């Protein structure tokens, strides 16, 4: 979810290109699989282009990403939720918090651990890990990476090919908004 309080800046482009593109870039870096299918819903409310869009991206490896981008929300939110077989991970880019929730085998040595009873009669423990996130100035870091790539003739962390791939997915999404 990438939600923003309305700001007239950026309303000349669809919210997909203004806000959602950042999350698409992150997701493509995490999943590393070709896009198989895209389902989309989007609507223009205060501008001539979509102001809120929800996209479901299905990948060839079976992964699925559900994205929502809005520039007409009542509050700002920049949050990724990642579900996988052994963990639920939340990354809050706005509040700079990361949490990993895991379900493990019961550890009777820890009587204070939260346990759950499963339908098959077994018990599992829930563990929550709060990861420390180092505060950085994202724009400054991006500019430093760009500068270092030029000065040191290095490949940047995010390549032109990464940007092109993210834009291709953006345009796949935009082509499906009715």
N, C-alpha and C positions, 0 to 999 in steps of 0.2 A: 504494500500500500504506500503510495506516494501522494499525499493529499496536501493541498496548499490553500490558504485563505486567499480570496480573490485579490489579484493585483493586475491592473490593466497591461503591465509589461508582458510581452509574450503572447498576447491574444491574436497576433497576426499569423500564428502557426497553430496547428492542432496540438492538444495537450500530449498526444503521443510523442511528438517531436520536441516539445518543451520540457516535459517531466518524465514520461515513461521511458524514454530512450536510455536514461541512466540505469534503470533497473533491468532493462533488456540486456544492456552491456554486461552487467554483473551476472545475470542468469546464464548468458551464453558462455561466460568464463567458467562458471561453476559446472554446468551440465556437459558441455563439450560434445554435443550430438546434433546432427542436422534436425531442423524443424520438419515435422511430419504434417501437422495441421494447426490451423489457427481459427478460433471462434471468437467473435467480437461483438460487443455492444457499446455504442457511444452516442453522445448527443451534444449538440450545440445549444447552449442556453443563453449565454451573455455575449457570445462572439459568433462570427460566421463559421467557425470551425469547431470541431468537438472540444468541449470543455471538461467532459468527464468520459472516461473510457475504461471498460473492463475487457481484458483479453485473456483467453485461455490458450496457451501454447503447448501443443503436444510434440514431444520429441521422439525420434526413431528408437531411442534406447528405452522408451517407456516412461520417462520422466514427464511431469506435467507442471507447468508454471501458470498460476493465476495472478494476474496483475491488475491493479486498479490505480488509475491516475486521475486526479481531479484538481482543478484550479478554482473550484467554487465551494470549498469545504468550510466548515465552521471552525476547524482547527488544523494545524499543521501536523503531519505525520509522515515519517520516513521509516517504515518497518518492513523487514523481511521475516517470514516465518518459513522454516524449512522442516519438512516432515520426511523422515527416513525410517527404515526398519528399526533401528536401535536408538533413535534420538529425535527429539523435537528441539530445534534451535531457533531462537529469536535474536535478531540483530536490530537494534533501534539506532539508526543512524543519527537521529536528531538528539536523543538523550545520551548517546554514546554508551549504550549498555548492550551486553551480550549474555545470553543465558542458554545453557544446554540442559535439557531434562532427559534423563535416561531411565529405562526400566531395567533393573538388574535382578539377578537371583537373590533370594532372601539371605541376608547376612544377620544371623541371630546374635552375633557379637555386638551389634549396635541396636540396643533396645529402643532408642529414640528415633530410629529411621522410620519414615512413613512407608507403610506396607499396604498392599491392596490384595484382596482375595479375588482370584480369577474363577471363571465359570467351571474350569476343570478341577477345582479344589486346590490348586497350587497357589502359592503366595509369591509376590514379587515386591521389590523395593523400588521406590522412586527416589532418584537422586537429582539434585539441582545444583548445577555449577554456574557460578557467576564469574565470567571471564573479565579480566581487567582490560579496558580499552584505553590506549594511550591517546590523550587529546592532541589533535593536530589541526592545523589550518589546511583544509583540503585544497583550497584554491592555490595557496602558496606551495604546497607539496606538488600539485599538478604542474605548476609553472617551473618549479625546480627540476622536476623530472624532464620536462620539455627542454629546458636550458641544458641540462646535463647530456641529453641525447644529442643535441646539436654540437655542443662544445667537445664532447668526448667521442663523437661519432658512434653512439651506442643505440641499440634498439630500445625504444621507450617501453615502459610497462604496458601501456595500451597502444597497440600498433594501429596504423592506418587500416589494415585488414580487419582488426577488431571493430573499428568505427564503421567501416563499410558493412560488415555483417550485421551490426546493430541497426543500421539504417535500413537494410534490406528487410529485416523483421518488422521494423516500424512501418514500412510501406506495404508489407503484407497485411498488417493490421488495418492500416488506413484504407486499403482497397476493399475491405470487408465491412466497413461501417456504412450502414444504409441511411 
